[in-house]
Amino acid sequence: MRYDIVSFDLDGTLVDTAAEIAEAANRALESHGIARRPVSEVTVLIGAGTRELMLKLLARVMIEQPHLADRVHPDQVLASMDEHYAVTTGTSSVPYPGALEALSALKAAGIKLACVTNKEFRHAERVLRVHRLDAYFDLVVGGDSLRVKKPDPGVLRHVVERLGGSTDRTGHVGDSRVDVEAARNAGVTAWAVPYGYNAGQPIEDAYPERLFPSLADLAQHVLAGRSGAPCVSLTSTQPTISS
């Protein structure tokens, strides 16, 4: 099967961001007099964007400590999250093994690449830039880039349209059920990786069409399906950026 477009989720797929997201969330809580929460609790909330993550975290706090409702204003906590996440981005996150090599090899083979995340665009762009991944992508779509977000079919269909491809030659890879459903809903191939977050549940339960041990394995699969494509070694190189 020949693929012309490959779309990647960000958090839990390309980059392990859980620790620094949790740190930003906890700093936001502390700035409003709320005790820190375990990193594991924050991690299972990753996937819908930082706004939704903080609202869900606050909801848990309010259930446990209802007296806080009189003095804690969600909008102010959300603003604090934005401020703190801008500071913690890149402080502990790392690209997953094989991510850089996969992006480099696919781009060298002429495949269009997109990063599609429910993280707000400004945060996603910063994560990609900090880790020098931004230059690999022809398109970045954040959770606030469109009127809908994953798993709505409109998100990946937007990617296909913008990059001039077709759904039958597009694959999307992620670490969560949301990603699998987003791909399936849009009619593109649904791939997954076994690491990441997925609300703490096994990604196998979402029944992706194929589960790859790493993104390097995914890239090898895609390249093998492109007849006449140049042989590309999966080694870490920086892309050439044209002006």
Secondary structure by P-SEA (a helix, b strand, c coil): ccccbbbbbccccccccaaaaaaaaaaaaaaaccccccaaaaaaaccccaaaaaaaaaaaaaaacccccccccaaaaaaaaaaaaaaacccccccccaaaaaaaaaaaabbbbbbbccccaaaaaaaaaaacccccccccccccccccccccaaaaaaaaaaaccccccbbbbbccaaaaaaaaaaccbbbbbcccccccccccccccccccccaaaaaaaaaaaccccccccccbbbbbbcc
